[in-house]
Amino acid sequence: MSYFLFLDESGDHDLGFVDKNFPLFLLCGCVIKEHYLKEIENKVNTFKQKYFGTTEVILHSRDIRKCQGAFQILFDLQLKGKAY
């Protein structure tokens, strides 16, 4: 059986200067069995197509939090309410 490991990071790993507004570094991973990979990909693409009309949107947490780029749609409170 094969597995895939997806890693992502947030923050700054440089301890020479610590940003007081964001003083952290996070490294996180997710291990997924190969036979679930296509199912997850399909669900993420369905979500992207439903809300953005394309699968090309990158789900970047900073852009989501700040409602930037494609995530400006989050200013629409009615749409935001439907997501729950």
MOPAC internal coordinates of N, CA, C and O (Angstrom, degrees):
PM7 1SCF
backbone

  N    0.0000 0     0.00 0     0.00 0    0    0    0
  C    1.4466 1     0.00 0     0.00 0    1    0    0
  C    1.5282 1   108.67 1     0.00 0    2    1    0
  O    1.2310 1   121.15 1   -43.35 1    3    2    1
  N    1.3306 1   115.41 1   136.65 1    3    2    1
  C    1.4639 1   120.99 1  -179.87 1    5    3    2
  C    1.5154 1   110.83 1  -102.79 1    6    5    3
  O    1.2310 1   121.24 1   -28.90 1    7    6    5
  N    1.3289 1   115.23 1   151.10 1    7    6    5
  C    1.4576 1   122.73 1   178.10 1    9    7    6
  C    1.5206 1   108.69 1  -129.08 1   10    9    7
  O    1.2310 1   121.33 1   -25.54 1   11   10    9
  N    1.3260 1   115.06 1   154.46 1   11   10    9
  C    1.4548 1   121.55 1   174.03 1   13   11   10
  C    1.5151 1   108.00 1  -118.58 1   14   13   11
  O    1.2310 1   120.43 1   -40.52 1   15   14   13
  N    1.3226 1   116.78 1   139.48 1   15   14   13
  C    1.4478 1   122.66 1   177.13 1   17   15   14
  C    1.5229 1   108.14 1  -114.34 1   18   17   15
  O    1.2310 1   121.19 1   -56.96 1   19   18   17
  N    1.3229 1   115.32 1   123.04 1   19   18   17
  C    1.4553 1   121.74 1   176.99 1   21   19   18
  C    1.5204 1   107.47 1  -110.45 1   22   21   19
  O    1.2310 1   120.34 1   -53.81 1   23   22   21
  N    1.3198 1   116.96 1   126.19 1   23   22   21
  C    1.4655 1   122.65 1  -179.26 1   25   23   22
  C    1.5191 1   109.70 1  -118.56 1   26   25   23
  O    1.2310 1   121.33 1   -32.97 1   27   26   25
  N    1.3220 1   115.07 1   147.03 1   27   26   25
  C    1.4587 1   120.09 1   173.31 1   29   27   26
  C    1.5249 1   107.88 1  -147.33 1   30   29   27
  O    1.2310 1   121.19 1   -21.23 1   31   30   29
  N    1.2974 1   115.33 1   158.77 1   31   30   29
  C    1.4590 1   120.48 1  -179.34 1   33   31   30
  C    1.5161 1   109.42 1  -132.21 1   34   33   31
  O    1.2310 1   121.89 1   -21.51 1   35   34   33
  N    1.3128 1   113.98 1   158.49 1   35   34   33
  C    1.4501 1   121.08 1   175.81 1   37   35   34
  C    1.5245 1   107.74 1  -144.69 1   38   37   35
  O    1.2310 1   120.83 1   -32.44 1   39   38   37
  N    1.3031 1   116.02 1   147.56 1   39   38   37
  C    1.4551 1   119.78 1   179.97 1   41   39   38
  C    1.5143 1   111.52 1    92.15 1   42   41   39
  O    1.2310 1   121.59 1    18.25 1   43   42   41
  N    1.3153 1   114.57 1  -161.75 1   43   42   41
  C    1.4583 1   120.94 1  -175.08 1   45   43   42
  C    1.5219 1   109.84 1  -127.56 1   46   45   43
  O    1.2310 1   120.43 1   -53.69 1   47   46   45
  N    1.3020 1   116.77 1   126.31 1   47   46   45
  C    1.4668 1   121.41 1  -178.79 1   49   47   46
  C    1.5361 1   113.02 1   -82.98 1   50   49   47
  O    1.2310 1   120.22 1   174.90 1   51   50   49
  N    1.3121 1   117.19 1    -5.10 1   51   50   49
  C    1.4700 1   121.64 1  -177.62 1   53   51   50
  C    1.5319 1   110.52 1   -81.01 1   54   53   51
  O    1.2310 1   120.02 1   -72.19 1   55   54   53
  N    1.3141 1   117.58 1   107.81 1   55   54   53
  C    1.4586 1   120.94 1  -179.98 1   57   55   54
  C    1.5239 1   112.63 1   -82.01 1   58   57   55
  O    1.2310 1   120.35 1   177.64 1   59   58   57
  N    1.3293 1   116.94 1    -2.36 1   59   58   57
  C    1.4551 1   120.79 1   177.12 1   61   59   58
  C    1.5154 1   111.90 1   -69.36 1   62   61   59
  O    1.2310 1   120.25 1   150.87 1   63   62   61
  N    1.3176 1   117.13 1   -29.13 1   63   62   61
  C    1.4556 1   122.75 1   175.79 1   65   63   62
  C    1.5143 1   107.45 1  -139.76 1   66   65   63
  O    1.2310 1   120.20 1   -59.60 1   67   66   65
  N    1.3212 1   117.23 1   120.40 1   67   66   65
  C    1.4585 1   121.62 1   179.50 1   69   67   66
  C    1.5283 1   108.69 1  -106.90 1   70   69   67
  O    1.2310 1   120.70 1   -60.33 1   71   70   69
  N    1.3146 1   116.27 1   119.67 1   71   70   69
  C    1.4596 1   122.22 1   178.55 1   73   71   70
  C    1.5272 1   108.89 1   -72.07 1   74   73   71
  O    1.2310 1   120.16 1   -64.36 1   75   74   73
  N    1.3189 1   117.31 1   115.64 1   75   74   73
  C    1.4649 1   121.12 1  -177.00 1   77   75   74
  C    1.5254 1   112.23 1   -64.57 1   78   77   75
  O    1.2310 1   120.13 1   157.31 1   79   78   77
  N    1.3276 1   117.35 1   -22.69 1   79   78   77
  C    1.4611 1   120.87 1   179.15 1   81   79   78
  C    1.5290 1   112.42 1   -83.36 1   82   81   79
  O    1.2310 1   120.56 1   164.09 1   83   82   81
  N    1.3131 1   116.54 1   -15.91 1   83   82   81
  C    1.4717 1   120.49 1  -178.39 1   85   83   82
  C    1.5247 1   108.49 1  -152.39 1   86   85   83
  O    1.2310 1   120.33 1  -114.81 1   87   86   85
  N    1.3348 1   116.98 1    65.19 1   87   86   85
  C    1.4697 1   120.77 1  -171.18 1   89   87   86
  C    1.5290 1   113.42 1   -85.78 1   90   89   87
  O    1.2310 1   120.76 1  -120.38 1   91   90   89
  N    1.3076 1   116.15 1    59.62 1   91   90   89
  C    1.4601 1   117.31 1   179.93 1   93   91   90
  C    1.5174 1   111.75 1  -150.00 1   94   93   91
  O    1.2310 1   122.39 1   -18.36 1   95   94   93
  N    1.2996 1   113.02 1   161.64 1   95   94   93
  C    1.4602 1   121.30 1   171.29 1   97   95   94
  C    1.5200 1   106.23 1  -136.38 1   98   97   95
  O    1.2310 1   120.71 1   -50.19 1   99   98   97
  N    1.3013 1   116.26 1   129.81 1   99   98   97
  C    1.4583 1   121.96 1  -178.01 1  101   99   98
  C    1.5150 1   109.00 1  -128.42 1  102  101   99
  O    1.2310 1   120.91 1   -48.06 1  103  102  101
  N    1.3059 1   115.86 1   131.94 1  103  102  101
  C    1.4522 1   122.43 1   172.48 1  105  103  102
  C    1.5182 1   106.12 1  -123.61 1  106  105  103
  O    1.2310 1   120.93 1   -57.41 1  107  106  105
  N    1.3084 1   115.83 1   122.59 1  107  106  105
  C    1.4625 1   120.39 1  -174.39 1  109  107  106
  C    1.5273 1   109.33 1  -133.40 1  110  109  107
  O    1.2310 1   121.05 1   -32.30 1  111  110  109
  N    1.3047 1   115.60 1   147.70 1  111  110  109
  C    1.4499 1   119.78 1  -179.99 1  113  111  110
  C    1.5127 1   112.25 1  -136.74 1  114  113  111
  O    1.2310 1   121.77 1   -18.12 1  115  114  113
  N    1.3027 1   114.21 1   161.88 1  115  114  113
  C    1.4582 1   122.05 1   178.71 1  117  115  114
  C    1.5301 1   107.09 1  -137.74 1  118  117  115
  O    1.2310 1   120.60 1   -54.20 1  119  118  117
  N    1.3288 1   116.45 1   125.80 1  119  118  117
  C    1.4633 1   121.57 1   178.70 1  121  119  118
  C    1.5222 1   107.92 1  -103.27 1  122  121  119
  O    1.2310 1   120.93 1   -52.67 1  123  122  121
  N    1.3303 1   115.83 1   127.33 1  123  122  121
  C    1.4620 1   120.69 1  -176.26 1  125  123  122
  C    1.5231 1   109.49 1  -127.95 1  126  125  123
  O    1.2310 1   121.28 1   -47.71 1  127  126  125
  N    1.3280 1   115.15 1   132.29 1  127  126  125
  C    1.4637 1   120.09 1   174.76 1  129  127  126
  C    1.5283 1   109.09 1   -65.63 1  130  129  127
  O    1.2310 1   121.03 1   -37.59 1  131  130  129
  N    1.2905 1   115.64 1   142.41 1  131  130  129
  C    1.4628 1   121.24 1  -175.49 1  133  131  130
  C    1.5268 1   112.35 1   -54.12 1  134  133  131
  O    1.2310 1   119.67 1   139.70 1  135  134  133
  N    1.3293 1   118.23 1   -40.30 1  135  134  133
  C    1.4611 1   119.07 1  -175.16 1  137  135  134
  C    1.5277 1   113.27 1   -72.48 1  138  137  135
  O    1.2310 1   119.25 1   168.77 1  139  138  137
  N    1.3391 1   119.03 1   -11.23 1  139  138  137
  C    1.4649 1   121.91 1   174.52 1  141  139  138
  C    1.5231 1   112.80 1   -92.76 1  142  141  139
  O    1.2310 1   120.18 1   164.89 1  143  142  141
  N    1.2990 1   117.27 1   -15.11 1  143  142  141
  C    1.4610 1   121.68 1  -172.05 1  145  143  142
  C    1.5291 1   112.21 1   -58.84 1  146  145  143
  O    1.2310 1   119.47 1   132.11 1  147  146  145
  N    1.3179 1   118.61 1   -47.89 1  147  146  145
  C    1.4598 1   121.99 1  -178.02 1  149  147  146
  C    1.5310 1   110.66 1   -64.77 1  150  149  147
  O    1.2310 1   120.32 1   141.27 1  151  150  149
  N    1.3309 1   117.00 1   -38.73 1  151  150  149
  C    1.4669 1   121.06 1   178.41 1  153  151  150
  C    1.5252 1   110.96 1   -62.20 1  154  153  151
  O    1.2310 1   120.49 1   135.31 1  155  154  153
  N    1.3074 1   116.67 1   -44.69 1  155  154  153
  C    1.4694 1   121.33 1   179.19 1  157  155  154
  C    1.5255 1   110.34 1   -64.67 1  158  157  155
  O    1.2310 1   120.90 1   135.32 1  159  158  157
  N    1.3128 1   115.89 1   -44.68 1  159  158  157
  C    1.4679 1   120.27 1   178.62 1  161  159  158
  C    1.5256 1   110.93 1   -59.05 1  162  161  159
  O    1.2310 1   120.20 1   137.01 1  163  162  161
  N    1.3297 1   117.23 1   -42.99 1  163  162  161
  C    1.4658 1   120.81 1   179.61 1  165  163  162
  C    1.5255 1   111.38 1   -63.97 1  166  165  163
  O    1.2310 1   120.02 1   139.18 1  167  166  165
  N    1.3305 1   117.57 1   -40.82 1  167  166  165
  C    1.4647 1   120.67 1  -179.87 1  169  167  166
  C    1.5247 1   111.43 1   -67.23 1  170  169  167
  O    1.2310 1   120.13 1   138.72 1  171  170  169
  N    1.3219 1   117.35 1   -41.28 1  171  170  169
  C    1.4660 1   120.58 1   178.15 1  173  171  170
  C    1.5289 1   109.91 1   -65.25 1  174  173  171
  O    1.2310 1   120.02 1   137.60 1  175  174  173
  N    1.3164 1   117.57 1   -42.40 1  175  174  173
  C    1.4655 1   120.62 1   179.33 1  177  175  174
  C    1.5253 1   111.93 1   -66.55 1  178  177  175
  O    1.2310 1   119.77 1   144.59 1  179  178  177
  N    1.3333 1   118.04 1   -35.41 1  179  178  177
  C    1.4653 1   121.57 1   175.87 1  181  179  178
  C    1.5183 1   109.88 1   -63.48 1  182  181  179
  O    1.2310 1   120.28 1   135.96 1  183  182  181
  N    1.3358 1   117.06 1   -44.04 1  183  182  181
  C    1.4701 1   122.09 1   176.75 1  185  183  182
  C    1.5232 1   110.51 1   -59.58 1  186  185  183
  O    1.2310 1   120.20 1   131.54 1  187  186  185
  N    1.3310 1   117.23 1   -48.46 1  187  186  185
  C    1.4618 1   121.42 1  -178.85 1  189  187  186
  C    1.5261 1   111.09 1   -61.26 1  190  189  187
  O    1.2310 1   120.34 1   135.56 1  191  190  189
  N    1.3199 1   116.96 1   -44.44 1  191  190  189
  C    1.4658 1   121.55 1  -178.88 1  193  191  190
  C    1.5270 1   110.30 1   -63.85 1  194  193  191
  O    1.2310 1   120.42 1   138.61 1  195  194  193
  N    1.3304 1   116.80 1   -41.39 1  195  194  193
  C    1.4719 1   121.49 1  -178.34 1  197  195  194
  C    1.5263 1   111.48 1   -62.95 1  198  197  195
  O    1.2310 1   119.85 1   133.82 1  199  198  197
  N    1.3158 1   117.89 1   -46.18 1  199  198  197
  C    1.4603 1   121.02 1  -173.36 1  201  199  198
  C    1.5209 1   114.98 1   -95.19 1  202  201  199
  O    1.2310 1   119.63 1   156.06 1  203  202  201
  N    1.3218 1   118.32 1   -23.94 1  203  202  201
  C    1.4579 1   120.36 1  -175.09 1  205  203  202
  C    1.5264 1   113.71 1  -119.91 1  206  205  203
  O    1.2310 1   120.50 1   169.06 1  207  206  205
  N    1.3432 1   116.65 1   -10.94 1  207  206  205
  C    1.4549 1   119.75 1   179.11 1  209  207  206
  C    1.5193 1   113.65 1    75.61 1  210  209  207
  O    1.2310 1   120.47 1  -169.64 1  211  210  209
  N    1.3226 1   116.71 1    10.36 1  211  210  209
  C    1.4646 1   122.21 1   179.81 1  213  211  210
  C    1.5274 1   108.88 1  -157.64 1  214  213  211
  O    1.2310 1   120.87 1   -20.35 1  215  214  213
  N    1.3106 1   115.95 1   159.65 1  215  214  213
  C    1.4661 1   120.29 1   175.05 1  217  215  214
  C    1.5249 1   111.20 1   -99.78 1  218  217  215
  O    1.2310 1   120.35 1  -176.59 1  219  218  217
  N    1.3255 1   116.93 1     3.41 1  219  218  217
  C    1.4655 1   121.57 1  -175.25 1  221  219  218
  C    1.5277 1   113.88 1   -83.44 1  222  221  219
  O    1.2310 1   119.87 1   173.33 1  223  222  221
  N    1.3317 1   117.85 1    -6.67 1  223  222  221
  C    1.4665 1   121.49 1  -179.03 1  225  223  222
  C    1.5264 1   109.36 1   -69.75 1  226  225  223
  O    1.2310 1   120.56 1   -45.39 1  227  226  225
  N    1.3226 1   116.53 1   134.61 1  227  226  225
  C    1.4591 1   121.68 1   175.85 1  229  227  226
  C    1.5187 1   107.92 1   -95.87 1  230  229  227
  O    1.2310 1   120.41 1   -53.70 1  231  230  229
  N    1.3319 1   116.82 1   126.30 1  231  230  229
  C    1.4587 1   121.91 1  -178.22 1  233  231  230
  C    1.5283 1   109.19 1   -81.51 1  234  233  231
  O    1.2310 1   121.40 1   -96.69 1  235  234  233
  N    1.3070 1   114.92 1    83.31 1  235  234  233
  C    1.4572 1   122.35 1  -176.56 1  237  235  234
  C    1.5282 1   108.30 1  -100.33 1  238  237  235
  O    1.2310 1   119.78 1   -59.81 1  239  238  237
  N    1.3293 1   118.03 1   120.19 1  239  238  237
  C    1.4605 1   121.47 1  -171.33 1  241  239  238
  C    1.5283 1   113.21 1   -58.27 1  242  241  239
  O    1.2310 1   119.74 1   141.74 1  243  242  241
  N    1.3022 1   118.10 1   -38.26 1  243  242  241
  C    1.4669 1   119.78 1  -179.68 1  245  243  242
  C    1.5204 1   110.33 1   -62.56 1  246  245  243
  O    1.2310 1   120.19 1   134.63 1  247  246  245
  N    1.3319 1   117.25 1   -45.37 1  247  246  245
  C    1.4653 1   121.06 1   179.16 1  249  247  246
  C    1.5273 1   111.06 1   -63.62 1  250  249  247
  O    1.2310 1   120.35 1   142.94 1  251  250  249
  N    1.3353 1   116.94 1   -37.06 1  251  250  249
  C    1.4622 1   120.69 1   178.38 1  253  251  250
  C    1.5267 1   109.82 1   -65.85 1  254  253  251
  O    1.2310 1   120.19 1   129.99 1  255  254  253
  N    1.3232 1   117.24 1   -50.01 1  255  254  253
  C    1.4688 1   121.33 1  -178.67 1  257  255  254
  C    1.5142 1   112.58 1   -59.99 1  258  257  255
  O    1.2310 1   120.46 1   141.48 1  259  258  257
  N    1.3308 1   116.74 1   -38.52 1  259  258  257
  C    1.4633 1   120.96 1  -175.82 1  261  259  258
  C    1.5242 1   112.63 1   -95.72 1  262  261  259
  O    1.2310 1   120.40 1  -176.29 1  263  262  261
  N    1.3445 1   116.84 1     3.71 1  263  262  261
  C    1.4751 1   122.28 1   179.40 1  265  263  262
  C    1.5257 1   111.16 1    53.86 1  266  265  263
  O    1.2310 1   120.56 1  -133.60 1  267  266  265
  N    1.3311 1   116.54 1    46.40 1  267  266  265
  C    1.4548 1   121.69 1  -178.48 1  269  267  266
  C    1.5199 1   110.82 1  -104.20 1  270  269  267
  O    1.2310 1   121.20 1   -21.10 1  271  270  269
  N    1.3302 1   115.31 1   158.90 1  271  270  269
  C    1.4519 1   120.72 1   177.95 1  273  271  270
  C    1.5196 1   110.80 1    60.18 1  274  273  271
  O    1.2310 1   120.68 1    47.11 1  275  274  273
  N    1.3064 1   116.30 1  -132.89 1  275  274  273
  C    1.4634 1   121.81 1  -179.42 1  277  275  274
  C    1.5262 1   112.18 1   -60.57 1  278  277  275
  O    1.2310 1   120.01 1   158.29 1  279  278  277
  N    1.3213 1   117.59 1   -21.71 1  279  278  277
  C    1.4571 1   122.04 1  -175.41 1  281  279  278
  C    1.5277 1   113.52 1   -85.21 1  282  281  279
  O    1.2310 1   120.54 1  -171.89 1  283  282  281
  N    1.3256 1   116.58 1     8.11 1  283  282  281
  C    1.4610 1   120.04 1   172.37 1  285  283  282
  C    1.5210 1   110.51 1   -63.13 1  286  285  283
  O    1.2310 1   120.38 1   160.76 1  287  286  285
  N    1.3183 1   116.88 1   -19.24 1  287  286  285
  C    1.4672 1   120.20 1   176.73 1  289  287  286
  C    1.5229 1   111.45 1   -61.48 1  290  289  287
  O    1.2310 1   119.96 1   161.75 1  291  290  289
  N    1.3296 1   117.67 1   -18.25 1  291  290  289
  C    1.4631 1   121.25 1  -179.88 1  293  291  290
  C    1.5267 1   112.21 1   -71.90 1  294  293  291
  O    1.2310 1   119.92 1   170.29 1  295  294  293
  N    1.3306 1   117.75 1    -9.71 1  295  294  293
  C    1.4634 1   120.19 1   172.94 1  297  295  294
  C    1.5282 1   110.58 1   -73.39 1  298  297  295
  O    1.2310 1   120.36 1   161.31 1  299  298  297
  N    1.3377 1   116.91 1   -18.69 1  299  298  297
  C    1.4604 1   122.79 1   177.07 1  301  299  298
  C    1.5297 1   108.06 1   -79.36 1  302  301  299
  O    1.2310 1   120.13 1   -80.06 1  303  302  301
  N    1.3303 1   117.36 1    99.94 1  303  302  301
  C    1.4567 1   121.94 1  -174.39 1  305  303  302
  C    1.5271 1   112.43 1   -65.51 1  306  305  303
  O    1.2310 1   119.84 1   149.73 1  307  306  305
  N    1.3364 1   117.91 1   -30.27 1  307  306  305
  C    1.4676 1   120.15 1   177.20 1  309  307  306
  C    1.5328 1   110.07 1   -66.13 1  310  309  307
  O    1.2310 1   120.56 1   135.03 1  311  310  309
  N    1.3079 1   116.54 1   -44.97 1  311  310  309
  C    1.4693 1   120.21 1   177.37 1  313  311  310
  C    1.5104 1   110.55 1   -63.13 1  314  313  311
  O    1.2310 1   120.79 1   137.22 1  315  314  313
  N    1.3112 1   116.09 1   -42.78 1  315  314  313
  C    1.4566 1   121.47 1   179.88 1  317  315  314
  C    1.5360 1   110.71 1   -59.75 1  318  317  315
  O    1.2310 1   120.67 1   139.31 1  319  318  317
  N    1.3244 1   116.33 1   -40.69 1  319  318  317
  C    1.4632 1   121.46 1   178.94 1  321  319  318
  C    1.5134 1   113.09 1   -66.07 1  322  321  319
  O    1.2310 1   120.16 1   146.39 1  323  322  321
  N    1.3231 1   117.29 1   -33.61 1  323  322  321
  C    1.4685 1   121.33 1   178.96 1  325  323  322
  C    1.5248 1   112.43 1   -69.12 1  326  325  323
  O    1.2310 1   120.34 1   155.34 1  327  326  325
  N    1.3100 1   116.95 1   -24.66 1  327  326  325
  C    1.4676 1   121.01 1  -177.07 1  329  327  326
  C    1.5235 1   111.45 1   -69.23 1  330  329  327
  O    1.2310 1   119.81 1   160.77 1  331  330  329
  N    1.3091 1   117.97 1   -19.23 1  331  330  329
  C    1.4458 1   121.65 1  -179.53 1  333  331  330
  C    1.4683 1   107.89 1   -91.88 1  334  333  331
  O    1.2310 1   120.10 1   180.00 1  335  334  333

